Amino acid sequence: ATINALAITANKIDTSAVITDKINALAVTAGKIALLTITAAQIANNTITAGQITALTITNAQIANNTIGAGQIAALTITAAEIANLTITAGQIANLTITTGNVGAEQITDSDSSIVSGTHVANTTESIINTITVPTDSNGTCVLWAAARIDNAQGDSLSLRIRKDNVTGSILHSQLFTPIDNNMRMLALLGEDSAPTGNQVYVLTAATLSGTANVINRSLTGVNRKK
């Protein structure tokens, strides 16, 4: 009541010297401020600088019950520079399962195969007798194999080749068939391409050293193994 009746005006305070020593001994406890509410309006114009929070440590216990919702991070953008130095260890991905929907077109393997029946009469001009196109995404290694049934009744030697792109492309495997007698023979080839590009074309070709030879059936298969 004695204090309440006093009229302390701004003018009476302006010239007062409130020194630090008089404040230093004051103890403001959590209990004294527990019921205080700080509104957005009261802190709206305050700026917290990096220097003011540099030494602060936020522990797990302090954030344990906080939930960050999609709405709170909706407009945030994480750039490549911000994640450039992040390292994902085996321990962090040990129990992850990658589903088909997550890998899309990045299959582990892709392939193409072709079987052609009917007789092709090979001569001294090398010609294409089978073609496949293997999707590769310009990635991985392509393994190729081919087989053909030969009728060498004419007694002429026959060369089969697996080539890249076309009849003049890189030879991935070549096999010369030399007749032993006038019976049917099977000829097999196996090739590898370590630098496929896009939808890679491979061809099987045939040519004789002289005369002609009948190629009755031929197959060509290619499998792209992704890196």
C-alpha positions, 0 to 999 in steps of 0.5 A, a space after each residue: 500500500 505504501 508503494 502503490 500510492 507512490 507515483 513514479 513517473 518517467 521523469 523520476 526514472 530518467 535520471 536514476 542510475 540503475 547500476 549493474 551491481 544492483 542487478 547482478 545479485 538478482 536470481 531469476 529462476 525458472 519458477 519465476 518465469 514458468 508461467 510467462 508467455 512470449 507471443 509472436 508479436 513480442 519477438 517479431 522484430 528481434 533478430 537472432 544472429 549466428 554469433 548469438 547461437 554459435 555456442 549453443 548445443 541442442 541435445 536429443 532430449 531437447 528435440 525428442 518429442 518435436 515433430 516436423 511436418 510436411 507443411 513446415 519443410 514444404 518450401 525448403 530446397 536442398 541443393 547439390 552443394 549442401 549434400 556434396 560432402 555427405 557419405 552414405 555408409 553400408 551401415 546406413 543402407 544395410 536393411 534397405 530394400 530397393 523395389 522395382 518402382 524405385 529403380 525404374 528403367 535401371 534394370 540389372 540386365 537387359 537382353 535381346 535374342 533372335 532365331 532365324 530359320 531357313 537356308 542362307 547361301 553364303 559366298 565370298 561377300 560377307 553378309 548379315 544373317 541375323 540382327 539383335 538390338 540390346 538396350 544398354 543405356 550406354 552402360 555395362 557390358 554386353 555378352 553375346 553368343 551365336 550358333 549356326 548349323 552349316 551344310 558344307 556339302 560344297 566343301 568350302 570353308 565358312 567364316 562367321 563373325 559377331 560384329 558391332 553396329 553393322 557388317 563393317 563394325 568391330 569384330 567381337 568374335 570370329 570363327 572359321 569353319 573348315 569342312 571335314 566331310 560333307 555332313 552338317 556341323 554346328 558352329 558357336 561363337 561368344 563375344 563381349 562388348 565393354 563399351 555399348 552405346 544406347 540401343 546397341 545393334 549387333 549382327 551375325 555375319 557369314 562369308 566363305 573363303 571360296 565358293 558357297 556354303 549353306 547356313 541353315 539355322 542361326 541364332 544370336 543373343 545378347 545380354 547387357 549386364 549393368 555396372 
